[in-house]
Amino acid sequence: METIIMVGQLLLGLSILVGVHEWGHLIAAKTFGMRVEKYSIGFPPKIWGRQFGETEYSIGAIPLGGFVKISGMIDESLDTKSLSAEPQPWEFRAKPAWQRLIVMMGGIIVNVITGIIIFIVLAFINGETYITKEELNKNGIVAYELGEQLGFRTGDRVLSINGRDFERLSDIVSLDLLLGSDNYYTVERNGQEIRIDIPNDFIDKVAGKKNRANIIGPIDIVSVEEIQEGSNAEKGGLLMGDKFVAVNDKPVTGFGVLVNELYDFKGDRVNIIVSRNGVPENLVVDVNEDGKLGFIRGSELNFTQRKFGFFEAVSKGTYNAFTLIWLNIKGLQKIFTGDINPRNSVMGPIGIMKQFGGNWDWLRFWSLVGMLSMVLAFMNFLPIPALDGGHVMFLTWEIITGRKPSDRFLENAQKFGMVIVLSILAFAIVNDIISI
C-alpha cells in the first residue's frame, strides 16, 4: 500500500508540473496565432486523447514528461517533413524571433509562477516553526554523526556563523551555508571559544546522507504526545506520555537521534527503552519503510511559531521559491568544481517517489511539488538543445545578430541535446536503482 501511495503522489505531482509547463507553451503559442497540433501529459504510447479545435489533447503512458507540438517547430519529435515548404502564417518558424522566444519561455515562466504561488499559500496557511538560538543552546547541542565529523561535540554551544550572530537552528544547517565556501562556526566548549571550519566539499557528505538532521540538534527529552491509530507505535505497546530513553542501546538525547536511528532500521524492528511514569519499559517496535513508528512527538523544547499576514506570506513565499533557484545554481557549481559527487545529488523518478513518502501528507506533497516546480524551471532554462533553454539560446542569438540558425543546424542540435538529456535521465534512474 505504501508503494502505491508513493507512486500515486509521484504521478499526480508530475502530472501537475508537466501539465502547467506545457500549458505555458500552448497558451503563448495560441496567443501569437501559432497552430498547436498536440498537447500531451506523458509520452507515447497514447492512452487517452480528445480533439478540441486544431489541437489534440492527450495523456501518454510514460509519465516522465510531456510536450506540445507546434506547427513549423523543430522539437523533440524531429518531425521536419513540412520544413521544406514555404512557411505558413500559423507556423512557429514564420513568427518574429521575439514571439518565438516568449513561446519557449512560456513553460519556464508558468513553472516559476506555480512554484511561487504554492510557497505563498504554504507560508500563509502554515507560517513557520523554528528553534531559536537561545533554545538551542539552553542545554547545549547534540552532535550527530556528521556533526562529529565536522568537529562539533555534544554539549557545545554555537555562538556565531562566520563571526556573525544567527537567529535559529536552521541557519546552522542551511543549504546556502553548506553550499558556500570558507565558512565556519564559533562554538563554546568548556568555557573556551573554538572555531569549526566547514570544508568546501562537506556538502557532499550531507547530500549522501539525504538528511541534514545528521549534523546537530538541541538536547531534548522526546515523549509520545499522540499515537496514530493502527500504527506500529500502537502495535508495539507505546503509550501517550512515554519518554524515550534509548533506541538499540543508543541514548536518545534529542529528536534527531531518534529520527536517525529509526531511519537506519526502516522496514526492520528496534529495541526501545522508554520511561513510563518514571519506570523503565523495554519494547520491541516495527519501523515502517519511511523510518517512522507512527506517533506525534512531544518535546520539552519551546518552539517559536510565527504566522504571516497575506503580504508577509507573499514576500516569504517568493523569497523561499527563488532561494531554491539560487541553491540549484550553487549546487551545480559545486558539481562542476568536484565538491559534490553527482551520485549524491542527482535524483531520478524513484528517488523523487521516495521523497513523497508512503503516507499521503498534503503539506509534504505540496511542499515537494512547489520545490520541483522551481527545479523544473531551472533545469529547463539550462542552455542544452532539446530543453527550452537551448531554444532560448538560439533565439537570443538570432535576435542579437539578426541571423537565424539553419534548419539543418537546429535539427542536429536537437539530436545532440536529446542524447545529453536522455543520458542524464538514464544516469538518474540507474543511480536510484543503485541507491536502493
ABEGO torsion letter per residue (X at the ends): XAAAAAAAAAAAAAAAAAAAAAAAAAAAAAAAGBBBABBBBEBOBBABBBBBEABBBBBBABAAEBBBBBBGBBBAAGBAAAAABBBBAABAAABBAAAAAAAAAAAAAAAAAAAAAAAAAAAAAAEBBBBBAAAAAAAEBBBBAAAAAAGBBBGBBBABBGGBBBABAAAAABAAAAABBGBBBBBBBGGBBBBBBBBAAAAAAAAAAGBAAABBBBBBBBBBABBBBGBAAAAAGBBBGBBBABBGGBBBABAAAAAAAAAAABGBBBBBBBBBGGBBBBBBBBBBAAGBAGBBBBBABBBBBBBBBAAAAAAAAAAAAAAAAAAAAAAAAAAAAGABBAAAABBBAAAAAAAAEABBBAAAAAAAAAAAAAAAAAAAABBBBGBAAAAAAAAAAAAAAGBBBBAAAAAAAAAAAAAAAAAAAAAAAAAAAAAX
